[in-house]
Amino acid sequence: MLAPELWDSSDNSEAVAACRRQCQRRFACAQEALTGPRHLVSTLNGVIAGVAIPAQNEYGTSKSHKAALQRLQAIADQGHRLSSAPLASAG
């Protein structure tokens, strides 16, 4: 298991890669991160669900932060679609 402090930096490629390859909770993690109050979601930074989220700028207008949150939302949506899809019969 990786040390928790590795997730605090958005420029940690090791944490991003490990999360994308190994995390069984990636979709759930993305969903949980985005279900908080709006003002808290806008302050997210670090590595969440394999997405490197840079800190927001002082004006709250960082395009890279907004794009990272959109990627996180896409992962959460994908997880929701996968969890609600009917299972195929083994035939």
C-alpha positions as CSV (number, residue, x, y, z in Angstrom):
1,M,0.0,0.0,0.0
2,L,1.2,3.5,-0.8
3,A,1.7,6.1,1.9
4,P,-1.2,8.5,2.4
5,E,0.9,11.6,1.8
6,L,1.4,10.5,-1.8
7,W,-2.2,11.4,-2.5
8,D,-1.8,15.0,-1.4
9,S,0.2,16.1,-4.4
10,S,-1.4,16.5,-7.8
11,D,2.0,16.0,-9.5
12,N,2.6,12.5,-8.1
13,S,2.6,10.3,-11.2
14,E,3.2,7.2,-9.1
15,A,0.0,7.7,-7.1
16,V,-2.0,8.4,-10.3
17,A,-0.7,5.3,-12.0
18,A,-1.3,3.1,-8.9
19,C,-4.8,4.3,-8.5
20,R,-5.7,3.7,-12.2
21,R,-4.2,0.2,-12.2
22,Q,-5.0,-1.2,-8.8
23,C,-7.8,0.6,-7.0
24,Q,-11.0,-1.4,-6.8
25,R,-12.9,1.6,-5.4
26,R,-11.9,4.1,-8.2
27,F,-15.5,4.8,-9.3
28,A,-16.9,4.9,-5.7
29,C,-14.0,7.2,-4.7
30,A,-14.9,9.6,-7.5
31,Q,-18.6,9.6,-6.6
32,E,-17.8,10.1,-2.9
33,A,-15.5,13.0,-3.5
34,L,-18.1,14.8,-5.6
35,T,-21.1,14.3,-3.3
36,G,-19.9,16.8,-0.7
37,P,-21.1,20.4,-0.5
38,R,-20.3,22.4,-3.6
39,H,-18.0,24.8,-1.7
40,L,-15.9,21.8,-0.5
41,V,-15.9,20.1,-3.9
42,S,-14.4,23.2,-5.4
43,T,-11.4,23.0,-3.0
44,L,-10.5,19.4,-3.8
45,N,-6.8,18.8,-4.8
46,G,-4.4,16.0,-4.9
47,V,-4.9,12.6,-6.4
48,I,-8.5,11.3,-6.3
49,A,-9.7,8.3,-8.3
50,G,-6.6,8.4,-10.5
51,V,-7.1,12.1,-11.4
52,A,-4.5,14.6,-10.5
53,I,-6.4,17.6,-9.3
54,P,-4.3,20.8,-9.0
55,A,-5.1,23.4,-6.3
56,Q,-7.5,26.1,-7.3
57,N,-6.1,29.5,-7.9
58,E,-6.8,32.5,-5.6
59,Y,-9.6,33.7,-7.9
60,G,-11.4,30.3,-8.2
61,T,-11.0,30.3,-12.0
62,S,-8.3,27.7,-12.7
63,K,-9.0,26.0,-16.0
64,S,-6.9,23.0,-15.1
65,H,-8.7,22.5,-11.8
66,K,-12.1,22.7,-13.5
67,A,-10.9,20.2,-16.2
68,A,-9.7,17.8,-13.5
69,L,-13.1,18.0,-11.7
70,Q,-14.8,17.3,-15.1
71,R,-12.6,14.2,-15.5
72,L,-13.5,13.1,-12.0
73,Q,-17.2,13.6,-12.8
74,A,-16.8,11.4,-15.9
75,I,-15.2,8.6,-13.9
76,A,-18.1,8.9,-11.3
77,D,-20.6,8.8,-14.1
78,Q,-18.9,5.8,-15.7
79,G,-19.0,3.9,-12.4
80,H,-22.7,4.7,-12.0
81,R,-23.4,3.3,-15.5
82,L,-21.4,0.2,-14.8
83,S,-23.1,-0.4,-11.4
84,S,-26.6,0.1,-12.8
85,A,-26.1,-2.1,-16.0
86,P,-27.9,-5.4,-15.9
87,L,-25.6,-8.4,-15.6
88,A,-25.3,-10.6,-18.7
89,S,-26.5,-14.1,-18.2
90,A,-23.9,-16.9,-18.3
91,G,-26.1,-18.6,-20.9
